Amino acid sequence: MPSILNADLHCHSVVSDGTLTPEALAERAAANGVELWALTDHDEIGGQHRAIAAARAHGMKYLTGAEISVTFAGETVHIVGLGFDPDDAGLRAGLLATRGGRGVRAQEMSEGLAKVGILGAYEGALRFVGNPELISRTHFARFLVESGVCKDTPEVFRKYLTEGKPGYVPHRWATLKDAVHWITEAGGIAVVAHPGRYNFTANEEHALFTEFQAHGGRAIEVVTGSHAPAEYVEYAEKAIEYGFAASRGSDFHSPDESHMDLGKLPWLPGTLTPVWELLEDRIQ
C-alpha cells in the first residue's frame, strides 16, 4: 500500500458509542474518499464482519479494528488493535471481560446524578445504546443534552462526568500488557490511540511508550481527530524518536458530535512509516 493514502483507521459505530451502523459508516467513508478503512468500536468486535462486507461493497480496502480500554498510571488509555483475526478466541474472551464492568458502573453513575436531581439517567442513557454491554459516559451525555440539562456533550463532561463530578465513576479496565498481547496474539498490531489526549507528564508518557513497546506495541496515532495540528508535529517526532509506525484516524462517532469527518484528515508526514505498511498481508 502507498504511503500517501486516505486511510481512516479509527471510528465508532452503534456497536459501541457511535450513532451510525457499520454499513452507514462505510458509505460515508467511501463518499469522503477513504481508500483503507477500519471500524474500531470500544472493547467490541461484533461489527467486524458487517464492516468487512460493507467495505467490499463500496470498493474500499479494510483492516479489522478495535479500541481497547486500558488503565495506566491511574488514567484510562485507549489501545487500537488493527489487522487481527476477528474470530480469535483469546481476543474475544479478553474483550468480553473488559466489557463486563460497564453495567455496574453505569448504575453507579446514574445514582450519582440522581443525588444532584437528575433522575432516570440510566434508563435515559439506554435509549442511545445500540449494545447494552457497552453503555458509556457518551450515552449519558447524549441523554443529558436531549433532556436539556446541558447544551452539548462537552458541557456534560465538564459539569457531570469527569473526576470529582457527580456522575463520575472510575472503572478498572484491562492492563496494557493484556491489551497488547490480545491484539498481537490474534495477528494484529497494537497502536496507542490519540496520545496527546492523556493528562500525562513527560515521564508518565515516556513510561507508557516504553512499556507499550516492551509488550510488543508498534505504532501510535499521529494524525487524528483528537489531536490539534501542533500535536500532529509533536507525535510525528515522538514516532521517530521511539521507532513507532504512525496511524491516521478521525475518531469519528457521529455527524453531529465529531470534530473530524471520516477521511478528512491531513496526510501523515512523509518521514513516518505508515502502520498499514506493516499490515499489507492483513488488508482485506
ZABA-328986 format. One record per residue (C-alpha): residue in three letters; x, y, z. Coordinates in pm, whole numbers, plus 32768, in hexadecimal, padded with zeros to 4 digits. Layout:
% residues N
AlaXYZ
...
//
This chain:
% residues 284
Met800080008000
Pro8085815E7FB2
Ser80F7824980C7
Ile80108360804D
Leu7EC282BD8080
Asn7D70833480FC
Ala7D67823C821C
Asp7C70826C833A
Leu7CC5816C8444
His7BFB81E8856F
Cys7A8082128581
His795481908640
Ser780080FF85EA
Val76C180B586AC
Val77697F73871B
Ser781A804E881C
Asp77E081C58846
Gly77B6824486E3
Thr766882A4864C
Leu7687820484F3
Thr767D8096848F
Pro77B67FF383FF
Glu770C7FFF82AB
Ala76BF817482C4
Leu782481BA8335
Ala78AE80FD820B
Glu77CF81C38120
Arg783D830D81BC
Ala79AC82AB81B8
Ala799F8247804A
Ala78E883887FED
Asn79FE844D8098
Gly7B0C839C7FD2
Val7B8B82A580D5
Glu7C5C8196802F
Leu7CB880C88162
Trp7BC380B68283
Ala7BAA801883DD
Leu7A84801184CD
Thr7B0F80248631
Asp79EF80028726
His7A3C80178899
Asp7A8D7EC38932
Glu79B57E14882E
Ile79EC7D6886DF
Gly78857D02869E
Gly786B7DEF8576
Gln79A07D7584BF
His79057C8183C8
Arg77FA7D83836D
Ala79087E8A833B
Ile79D87DA2825E
Ala78AC7D5C817F
Ala784D7ECC8170
Ala79B07F368119
Arg79B77E3C7FFB
Ala78657EB77F7E
His78F1801A7F65
Gly7A3F7FB67ECD
Met7B1480088000
Lys7C337F408090
Tyr7BFA7EDB81FA
Leu7CBC7E92833A
Thr7C0F7DF68466
Gly7C0F7EDA8595
Ala7BB47F0F8701
Glu7C018013880C
Ile7C507F73895C
Ser7C2B802F8AA5
Val7D6080158B82
Thr7DB5809F8CD9
Phe7F17812E8CE6
Ala7FA882148DF3
Gly7E4982558E77
Glu7DC682C98D23
Thr7CEE82208C1E
Val7DC181EB8AE6
His7D408160899D
Ile7DFF806188D1
Val7D8B8028876B
Gly7DBD7ED186D6
Leu7DD67EB2855A
Gly7DEA7D8A8470
Phe7D967C758568
Asp7CC77B3A8534
Pro7B657BA3859F
Asp7B147A3E85FE
Asp7C3E7A1186E8
Ala7BC27970882B
Gly7CBE7A1B890F
Leu7C6E7B75888F
Arg7AFA7B3788A7
Ala7B167AB98A0E
Gly7BED7BE18A75
Leu7AFB7CDE89E3
Leu79D37C328A89
Ala7A807C4E8BDB
Thr7AD07DBE8B9D
Arg79657E0A8B47
Gly78E97D598C7E
Gly79077E7A8D71
Arg784E7F7C8CA3
Gly76EE7F258D17
Val773A7F498E8A
Arg77FD80888E49
Ala76D781198D86
Gln75E780D68EA7
Glu76D581868F95
Met76F182AE8EA8
Ser757782C88EA1
Glu756882C2901D
Gly766783DC9030
Leu759E84B18F3E
Ala745D846C9000
Lys74FE85049136
Val751086539081
Gly73AD863C9000
Ile73DF85948EAD
Leu72F4846B8EBB
Gly72D083478DCB
Ala742883738D31
Tyr746E81FF8D0A
Glu732681C08C55
Gly735982FD8B8A
Ala74B982988B23
Leu743F81408ABA
Arg736A81E189AA
Phe74AD824688FC
Val755980F58920
Gly7574800887F9
Asn76257F0188CF
Pro75C17F028A43
Glu770B7E588A9E
Leu77BC7F968A30
Ile76F680A38AE3
Ser77E881C38B20
Arg7808832D8B8A
Thr77C183938A22
His766283008A38
Phe762183B88B7F
Ala769D84F78ADC
Arg75A984D089BB
Phe748984A28AB1
Leu74EA85D98B77
Val74F786A88A37
Glu73AA861F89BA
Ser730486678B09
Gly738387CE8B0A
Val746A87B08C38
Cys7592881F8B61
Lys75B388BD8A09
Asp76B587C98981
Thr7785869989E1
Pro78C2875F8A40
Glu77F2881A8B43
Val776C86D08BCB
Phe78C886438BF9
Arg794787858C95
Lys782B87A08D92
Tyr77C8863A8DDB
Leu78A185228D4F
Thr7A0E856E8D9E
Glu7ACB85208EDE
Gly7A3985D2900C
Lys78E6860E8F63
Pro779C85688FCA
Gly778284698EB1
Tyr78EE83FB8EA7
Val793B82948F05
Pro7A9782088EC1
His7ABA80B08E28
Arg7BDC7FBF8E24
Trp7C177F5C8CBC
Ala7D067E638C1F
Thr7E7A7E7A8C62
Leu7F5C7F068B54
Lys800F7DB78B3F
Asp7ECB7CF48B11
Ala7E417DDC8A05
Val7F807DD58935
His7F9D7C5B8958
Trp7E327C1C88F3
Ile7E6A7CE787B6
Thr7FBD7C5C8756
Glu7F657AF287A4
Ala7E397B1A86BC
Gly7F297B8385A6
Gly7EF77CFB85BD
Ile7FBF7E328616
Ala7F7F7F05874D
Val7F6E8081872F
Val7F6081878844
Ala7E28825187EF
His7E3783D087F6
Pro7F6183E988E7
Gly7F3C856288FF
Arg7DEF853C89B1
Tyr7E7584AA8AF6
Asn7ECE85828C21
Phe802784EB8C48
Thr816985928CB1
Ala829285628BCA
Asn8312844C8CAC
Glu81C1839B8CB2
Glu81A383AD8B38
His830283218B16
Ala829F82058C01
Leu816881C18B2E
Phe822A81B389E8
Thr834880DF8A6D
Glu82677FE78B1F
Phe81817FD589EF
Gln82AF7F908913
Ala83377E8B8A05
His81EF7DC989EE
Gly81FB7DCC8870
Gly81437F0E8817
Arg81BE7F9C86CD
Ala810380DC8672
Ile8061821E86EC
Glu7F5282F88658
Val7FED843685D1
Val7EE184D884F8
Thr7D9284B285A7
Gly7C56857785E1
Ser7CB1857C8754
His7DF7863B8716
Ala7E2D87AC86D3
Pro7F0B87FA85A3
Ala803688438685
Glu801286E58712
Tyr8030864E85B6
Val819186D985B3
Glu81DA867C871D
Tyr8173851286F5
Ala821784EE85A3
Glu835985458659
Lys8304844F8770
Ala82C2833B8671
Ile841E837185E1
Glu84BD838A873A
Tyr842C823E87B1
Gly8430818B8663
Phe82B6816C864A
Ala81EE814E850C
Ala80E2825A84E7
Ser7F69823784CA
Arg7E5E83238449
Gly7CF0832684B4
Ser7BD5841C84E5
Asp7B4783878629
Phe79F483CA8586
His78C2837E865E
Ser77A3844785CF
Pro7753854A84C3
Asp76D5862E85D8
Glu77E9860186DB
Ser793885BA8638
His7A4886BE85FE
Met7AC7860C84C7
Asp7A05855883B6
Leu7A6D840A8327
Gly7B83842A8227
Lys7BBA85A1825B
Leu7D018597831D
Pro7E4A862C82A4
Trp7F49853B8217
Leu8046848B82F2
Pro819A853782E1
Gly826D848881D9
Thr838B844582CA
Leu82BA83428385
Thr827781D08349
Pro80FE81A8831D
Val8072809083F3
Trp7FC87FF682C3
Glu811D7FAC822E
Leu814A7EB3834D
Leu7FF67E168307
Glu7FF37DE1818F
Asp7FAD7C6C81B6
Arg7E827CB6829B
Ile7DD07DB181BA
Gln7C8A7D2A812F
//
